[in-house]
């Protein structure tokens, strides 16, 4: 791929799985990196669900699963970093 060629976004569920696996952080990455990963994965799966109609429902499921993972991580982060009001 030369410098003028832009990477093609995933068009199928299989390509989405590959793309998500490629951006997965290390197991010891901070929660903020995991949050960004799950948010990006959810958006990617949601986009692919509209393209790969043969796997529409499976891809929507994956998007929702990633959203739930992001939500759980947000909760963990908020418990690690109490707000100013909670500290008073």
PEHUDA-V812647 format. One record per run of one state. SS is the DSSP state (H for helix, E for strand, C for the rest). FROM is the first residue (numbers start at 1). LEN is the number of residues. Records with the same first field share a line. If there is no record, write none. Layout:
BEGIN
SS: FROM-LEN + FROM-LEN
END
This chain:
BEGIN
C: 1-12 + 24-7 + 52-1 + 81-3 + 88-1
H: 13-11 + 31-21 + 53-28 + 84-4
END
